[in-house]
Amino acid sequence: MVDVLGVKAGGDLDAYLEGLAYILADQRAANWEDDDTPHWIPIPALALAIKRIWADPAHWGEFRQRPSIPGIVERCRDYRHDLVTVRHSLRMLGRTRQRLDLIIRTVDDYEADPV
């Protein structure tokens, strides 16, 4: 991410990247997030955050700076929430399909009963 933004390597760049990785690896769910939210940032959420940061013209000016860690974390948490919401919707869709299959089998059994 910092290479694409043109941030030059320096003495504190390694500390920045290690700190970012450490923080993203241990992100507890916020009060507004579901209980089944993972306690880390999924890679797709980080990838989307980086993509959006790259698209932000503020980071492409004459004075290129590293994105702030809190700014990255906030974006990642929002995108993690979106991923958890999609996962929940897929689970509900699977449960709905199971219920519909049960209803269809019950109706078929009812129609097949000679009584």
Secondary structure by P-SEA (a helix, b strand, c coil): cccccccccccaaaaaaaaaaaaaacccccccccccccccccaaaaaaaaaaaaacccccccccccccaaaaaaaaaaaaaaaaaaaaaaaaaaaaaaaaaaaaaaaaaaaaccc
